[in-house]
Amino acid sequence: MIRFVQLAAVQLALLGQCWWCCINGQHISSEFEWGQRSVRDSVCFSGSFNSNPQYFSWIPIVKLFWFEPNNDVTKVSYIRVWADAPYQRFRAAMLMGGVGSRAPVPTVILVSRPWKLYANVVVYCQL
């Protein structure tokens, strides 16, 4: 039941965030960082997303990255989302969780860009 409520909250936040991005003109960049990295941190989650080009489509490509720490001792300390090339800029927003969150709170990051999306995500944790 808790997982269902969390998923419903994320979906509502996603709908609100998509409209907010279009209206507000949210910051666009090739790299986003949250928190500060330490030598003692270890990689908890890493992933990438590469979409096929959607030419002549005005609807942005949206991807949700979802990470939940495996136990309540693990704490998210640093999050980095980036593209390999500076011309592949995108929008990123933290929808839930983030730096300092522990289980059972997930960290949800929304990444969007029109036409083609390529993004890498890495989450560092303190044990």
GITA-V579464 format. One record per residue. N is the residue number from 0. PHI is phi as a letter, one per 30 degrees, with the letter a starting at -180 (* if undefined). Layout:
n:N phi:PHI
n:N phi:PHI
This chain:
n:0 phi:*
n:1 phi:d
n:2 phi:d
n:3 phi:d
n:4 phi:d
n:5 phi:d
n:6 phi:d
n:7 phi:d
n:8 phi:d
n:9 phi:d
n:10 phi:d
n:11 phi:d
n:12 phi:d
n:13 phi:d
n:14 phi:d
n:15 phi:d
n:16 phi:d
n:17 phi:d
n:18 phi:d
n:19 phi:d
n:20 phi:d
n:21 phi:d
n:22 phi:d
n:23 phi:d
n:24 phi:i
n:25 phi:e
n:26 phi:e
n:27 phi:c
n:28 phi:a
n:29 phi:c
n:30 phi:a
n:31 phi:b
n:32 phi:b
n:33 phi:b
n:34 phi:i
n:35 phi:b
n:36 phi:d
n:37 phi:c
n:38 phi:d
n:39 phi:d
n:40 phi:d
n:41 phi:b
n:42 phi:d
n:43 phi:c
n:44 phi:b
n:45 phi:b
n:46 phi:a
n:47 phi:b
n:48 phi:b
n:49 phi:b
n:50 phi:c
n:51 phi:d
n:52 phi:d
n:53 phi:c
n:54 phi:d
n:55 phi:i
n:56 phi:c
n:57 phi:c
n:58 phi:d
n:59 phi:d
n:60 phi:d
n:61 phi:b
n:62 phi:b
n:63 phi:c
n:64 phi:c
n:65 phi:b
n:66 phi:b
n:67 phi:b
n:68 phi:e
n:69 phi:d
n:70 phi:b
n:71 phi:d
n:72 phi:d
n:73 phi:d
n:74 phi:b
n:75 phi:d
n:76 phi:c
n:77 phi:a
n:78 phi:b
n:79 phi:b
n:80 phi:b
n:81 phi:a
n:82 phi:c
n:83 phi:d
n:84 phi:c
n:85 phi:d
n:86 phi:d
n:87 phi:c
n:88 phi:d
n:89 phi:a
n:90 phi:c
n:91 phi:b
n:92 phi:b
n:93 phi:d
n:94 phi:c
n:95 phi:a
n:96 phi:i
n:97 phi:j
n:98 phi:d
n:99 phi:j
n:100 phi:d
n:101 phi:b
n:102 phi:d
n:103 phi:c
n:104 phi:d
n:105 phi:d
n:106 phi:c
n:107 phi:b
n:108 phi:b
n:109 phi:c
n:110 phi:b
n:111 phi:b
n:112 phi:a
n:113 phi:d
n:114 phi:i
n:115 phi:b
n:116 phi:b
n:117 phi:b
n:118 phi:b
n:119 phi:c
n:120 phi:b
n:121 phi:b
n:122 phi:c
n:123 phi:c
n:124 phi:b
n:125 phi:c
n:126 phi:c
